[in-house]
C-alpha cells in the first residue's frame, strides 16, 4: 500500500496550486490583456491571492469556479463582491458561480446599452 508523508502531500498540493496559478495567469492575460499588462508580477500575485481568498470564502473551490470568479474580479474590481449590490445579494443567497456570472454579463450589457 502506498503511503505518503505529510511533507510529500504538502509538496504535491503546492505544485498543483502553482500550476493552477500559472494557468490562471495565462487565462487572465488572454481575456484581460490590458489589465494584466498594467500589473507587474507582484501586483498580479496580490490580485490572485485576494481574489482566490474571496472566492474560497464564498464557497467556490473548483478550478473552473475560481477562474470565473477571478474573471469577475478583473471585470468589476477586486472587491466587486462587496461593492456591487447585485453581487453581494447573490453571494449572500449562496448563488452558484454560473448564476453570478450570468447576472454580471446581464448587468454589463445593460450598462453598455446592449439590452
Backbone as CSV, one residue per row, in Angstrom:
resi,resn,N_x,N_y,N_z,CA_x,CA_y,CA_z,C_x,C_y,C_z
1,UNK,0.840,-1.174,0.000,0.000,0.000,0.000,0.890,1.243,0.000
2,UNK,0.533,2.197,-0.813,1.278,3.441,-0.908,0.964,4.344,0.276
3,UNK,2.002,4.907,0.847,1.815,5.804,1.985,2.642,7.056,1.754
4,UNK,2.025,8.192,1.917,2.714,9.466,1.739,2.897,10.156,3.076
5,UNK,4.052,10.740,3.228,4.309,11.542,4.426,3.659,12.902,4.250
6,UNK,3.420,13.604,5.338,2.768,14.913,5.303,3.510,15.891,4.413
7,UNK,4.847,15.887,4.472,5.612,16.832,3.646,5.499,16.504,2.162
8,UNK,5.312,15.212,1.822,5.116,14.836,0.427,3.759,15.335,-0.073
9,UNK,2.751,15.196,0.756,1.418,15.691,0.397,1.466,17.194,0.215
10,UNK,2.158,17.883,1.112,2.277,19.335,1.013,2.947,19.735,-0.297
11,UNK,4.009,19.026,-0.694,4.706,19.332,-1.947,3.810,19.105,-3.161
12,UNK,3.040,18.046,-3.128,2.125,17.761,-4.228,1.065,18.859,-4.325
13,UNK,0.504,19.244,-3.191,-0.513,20.304,-3.177,0.075,21.637,-3.619
14,UNK,1.274,21.956,-3.175,1.924,23.215,-3.548,2.199,23.248,-5.048
15,UNK,2.620,22.124,-5.606,2.875,22.049,-7.040,1.579,22.222,-7.828
16,UNK,0.521,21.588,-7.375,-0.774,21.714,-8.058,-1.265,23.155,-8.011
17,UNK,-1.113,23.809,-6.885,-1.523,25.218,-6.752,-0.684,26.110,-7.664
18,UNK,0.612,25.861,-7.759,1.486,26.661,-8.627,1.090,26.480,-10.094
19,UNK,0.796,25.255,-10.490,0.367,25.010,-11.874,-0.981,25.682,-12.160
20,UNK,-1.891,25.618,-11.194,-3.197,26.262,-11.363,-3.041,27.779,-11.498
21,UNK,-2.197,28.373,-10.667,-1.983,29.824,-10.736,-1.348,30.220,-12.074
22,UNK,-0.477,29.383,-12.604,0.115,29.663,-13.918,-0.965,29.629,-15.003
23,UNK,-1.869,28.658,-14.927,-2.976,28.592,-15.880,-3.886,29.811,-15.728
24,UNK,-4.116,30.236,-14.492,-4.938,31.425,-14.259,-4.303,32.658,-14.889
25,UNK,-3.000,32.813,-14.712,-2.296,33.963,-15.300,-2.472,33.972,-16.818
26,UNK,-2.321,32.815,-17.453,-2.495,32.713,-18.907,-3.921,33.062,-19.312
27,UNK,-4.884,32.517,-18.594,-6.298,32.766,-18.875,-6.621,34.261,-18.744
28,UNK,-6.181,34.863,-17.666,-6.465,36.277,-17.434,-5.754,37.161,-18.448
29,UNK,-4.529,36.815,-18.803,-3.796,37.593,-19.807,-4.486,37.518,-21.165
30,UNK,-5.089,36.377,-21.476,-5.797,36.228,-22.745,-7.099,37.016,-22.774
31,UNK,-7.793,37.067,-21.637,-9.106,37.711,-21.587,-9.073,39.156,-21.103
32,UNK,-8.044,39.521,-20.373,-7.907,40.879,-19.843,-6.477,41.378,-20.065
33,UNK,-6.051,41.441,-21.337,-4.650,41.768,-21.615,-4.223,43.134,-21.098
34,UNK,-5.070,44.132,-21.224,-4.709,45.471,-20.765,-4.525,45.531,-19.260
35,UNK,-5.458,44.946,-18.541,-5.382,44.957,-17.081,-4.165,44.184,-16.591
36,UNK,-3.893,43.044,-17.220,-2.738,42.241,-16.808,-1.426,42.946,-17.150
37,UNK,-1.378,43.595,-18.305,-0.156,44.296,-18.711,0.155,45.459,-17.782
38,UNK,-0.888,46.024,-17.164,-0.696,47.159,-16.261,-0.154,46.743,-14.892
39,UNK,-0.122,45.438,-14.632,0.336,44.928,-13.339,1.690,44.256,-13.486
40,UNK,2.560,44.500,-12.518,3.796,43.717,-12.504,3.495,42.366,-11.841
41,UNK,4.456,41.479,-11.823,4.238,40.118,-11.307,3.775,40.131,-9.854
42,UNK,4.355,40.998,-9.047,3.982,41.065,-7.632,2.544,41.558,-7.466
43,UNK,2.167,42.554,-8.249,0.802,43.073,-8.175,-0.213,42.031,-8.652
44,UNK,0.125,41.328,-9.721,-0.763,40.289,-10.218,-0.925,39.182,-9.181
45,UNK,0.164,38.792,-8.532,0.078,37.790,-7.469,-0.818,38.268,-6.335
46,UNK,-0.746,39.547,-5.995,-1.588,40.097,-4.928,-3.066,40.032,-5.311
47,UNK,-3.373,40.343,-6.572,-4.759,40.257,-7.036,-5.222,38.802,-7.009
48,UNK,-4.373,37.883,-7.455,-4.726,36.461,-7.422,-4.957,35.996,-5.988
49,UNK,-4.055,36.354,-5.089,-4.203,35.957,-3.684,-5.535,36.445,-3.116
50,UNK,-5.818,37.722,-3.333,-7.045,38.323,-2.807,-8.278,37.677,-3.442
51,UNK,-8.274,37.577,-4.771,-9.425,37.012,-5.465,-9.689,35.559,-5.108
52,UNK,-8.633,34.766,-5.029,-8.805,33.364,-4.660,-9.306,33.224,-3.228
53,UNK,-8.809,34.044,-2.342,-9.276,34.005,-0.954,-10.753,34.375,-0.868
54,UNK,-11.165,35.420,-1.587,-12.566,35.843,-1.577,-13.450,34.757,-2.198
55,UNK,-13.003,34.187,-3.319,-13.785,33.138,-3.974,-13.977,31.952,-3.036
56,UNK,-12.903,31.542,-2.399,-12.990,30.396,-1.485,-13.847,30.731,-0.271
57,UNK,-13.817,31.978,0.187,-14.673,32.400,1.306,-16.150,32.290,0.935
58,UNK,-16.447,32.422,-0.355,-17.833,32.302,-0.826,-18.190,30.856,-1.162
59,UNK,-17.258,29.938,-0.938,-17.539,28.526,-1.145,-17.151,27.970,-2.499
60,UNK,-16.490,28.760,-3.318,-16.049,28.274,-4.619,-14.702,27.583,-4.457
61,UNK,-14.599,26.360,-4.954,-13.387,25.564,-4.769,-12.837,24.971,-6.058
62,UNK,-13.715,24.632,-6.984,-13.246,24.005,-8.216,-12.503,25.022,-9.078
63,UNK,-11.545,24.537,-9.851,-10.722,25.430,-10.675,-11.570,26.292,-11.599
64,UNK,-12.570,25.712,-12.205,-13.441,26.468,-13.118,-14.152,27.595,-12.377
65,UNK,-14.654,27.311,-11.184,-15.323,28.336,-10.373,-14.349,29.459,-10.018
66,UNK,-13.158,29.072,-9.606,-12.163,30.063,-9.213,-11.749,30.928,-10.394
67,UNK,-11.592,30.313,-11.571,-11.215,31.074,-12.758,-12.321,32.061,-13.137
68,UNK,-13.573,31.628,-13.080,-14.680,32.532,-13.392,-14.749,33.671,-12.383
69,UNK,-14.534,33.362,-11.135,-14.564,34.400,-10.111,-13.461,35.426,-10.370
70,UNK,-12.266,34.949,-10.703,-11.162,35.878,-10.995,-11.484,36.736,-12.210
71,UNK,-12.175,36.175,-13.186,-12.611,36.971,-14.324,-13.528,38.102,-13.892
72,UNK,-14.412,37.817,-12.953,-15.295,38.860,-12.423,-14.511,39.909,-11.649
73,UNK,-13.479,39.482,-10.951,-12.612,40.435,-10.254,-11.985,41.396,-11.260
74,UNK,-11.490,40.877,-12.363,-10.863,41.731,-13.368,-11.880,42.604,-14.093
75,UNK,-13.097,42.122,-14.254,-14.121,42.891,-14.957,-14.756,43.971,-14.080
76,UNK,-14.944,43.669,-12.778,-15.723,44.563,-11.914,-14.955,45.126,-10.726
77,UNK,-13.724,44.694,-10.536,-12.920,45.203,-9.432,-12.675,44.158,-8.360
78,UNK,-11.570,44.327,-7.651,-11.138,43.290,-6.700,-12.123,43.050,-5.569
79,UNK,-12.927,44.026,-5.219,-13.918,43.852,-4.151,-15.341,43.965,-4.684
80,UNK,-15.543,43.514,-5.926,-16.873,43.591,-6.526,-17.911,42.876,-5.675
81,UNK,-17.488,41.822,-4.974,-18.421,41.044,-4.167,-18.988,41.844,-3.001
82,UNK,-18.331,42.914,-2.636,-18.800,43.795,-1.558,-19.348,45.104,-2.111
83,UNK,-18.774,45.574,-3.213,-19.101,46.902,-3.734,-20.261,46.911,-4.717
84,UNK,-20.522,45.810,-5.361,-21.634,45.713,-6.308,-22.825,45.074,-5.583
85,UNK,-23.910,45.823,-5.464,-25.076,45.341,-4.705,-25.606,44.024,-5.268
86,UNK,-25.654,43.916,-6.600,-26.172,42.690,-7.204,-25.318,41.485,-6.818
87,UNK,-23.998,41.659,-6.774,-23.097,40.553,-6.434,-23.221,40.193,-4.956
88,UNK,-23.234,41.203,-4.104,-23.355,40.947,-2.665,-24.648,40.194,-2.357
89,UNK,-25.736,40.613,-3.006,-27.035,39.980,-2.790,-27.016,38.513,-3.245
90,UNK,-26.475,38.264,-4.433,-26.420,36.895,-4.947,-25.529,36.001,-4.091
91,UNK,-24.371,36.524,-3.712,-23.440,35.724,-2.908,-24.007,35.438,-1.528
92,UNK,-24.723,36.407,-0.949,-25.345,36.190,0.364,-26.409,35.097,0.291
93,UNK,-27.019,34.957,-0.882,-28.046,33.930,-1.074,-27.449,32.587,-1.489
94,UNK,-26.122,32.522,-1.627,-25.472,31.264,-1.976,-25.549,30.913,-3.451
95,UNK,-25.611,31.921,-4.307,-25.715,31.684,-5.747,-24.500,30.924,-6.272
96,UNK,-24.731,30.151,-7.311,-23.647,29.435,-7.975,-22.808,30.428,-8.767
97,UNK,-21.622,30.009,-9.149,-20.765,30.877,-9.954,-21.413,31.117,-11.317
98,UNK,-22.146,30.134,-11.830,-22.818,30.304,-13.114,-23.871,31.404,-13.021
99,UNK,-24.635,31.407,-11.953,-25.659,32.450,-11.754,-24.995,33.807,-11.588
100,UNK,-23.960,33.877,-10.790,-23.244,35.134,-10.568,-22.685,35.659,-11.893
101,UNK,-22.096,34.787,-12.672,-21.518,35.167,-13.953,-22.599,35.646,-14.923
102,UNK,-23.726,34.953,-14.967,-24.821,35.335,-15.872,-25.372,36.716,-15.514
103,UNK,-25.576,36.979,-14.251,-26.082,38.293,-13.833,-25.041,39.367,-14.108
104,UNK,-23.782,39.051,-13.922,-22.713,40.010,-14.220,-22.741,40.401,-15.694
105,UNK,-22.885,39.421,-16.583,-22.947,39.713,-18.021,-24.179,40.543,-18.367
106,UNK,-25.304,40.218,-17.752,-26.520,40.987,-17.983,-26.334,42.435,-17.541
107,UNK,-25.759,42.637,-16.364,-25.519,43.993,-15.868,-24.546,44.754,-16.767
108,UNK,-23.514,44.067,-17.245,-22.563,44.707,-18.137,-23.226,45.118,-19.446
109,UNK,-24.044,44.223,-19.998,-24.757,44.531,-21.241,-25.741,45.679,-21.064
110,UNK,-26.407,45.727,-19.925,-27.309,46.854,-19.635,-26.526,48.154,-19.553
111,UNK,-25.397,48.127,-18.860,-24.594,49.335,-18.701,-24.071,49.846,-20.042
112,UNK,-23.821,48.920,-20.958,-23.332,49.294,-22.286,-24.466,49.571,-23.273
113,UNK,-25.706,49.474,-22.799,-26.859,49.751,-23.657,-27.165,48.682,-24.663
114,UNK,-26.724,47.480,-24.414,-26.944,46.370,-25.361,-28.284,45.685,-25.152
115,UNK,-28.893,45.861,-23.983,-30.215,45.271,-23.708,-31.121,46.303,-23.096
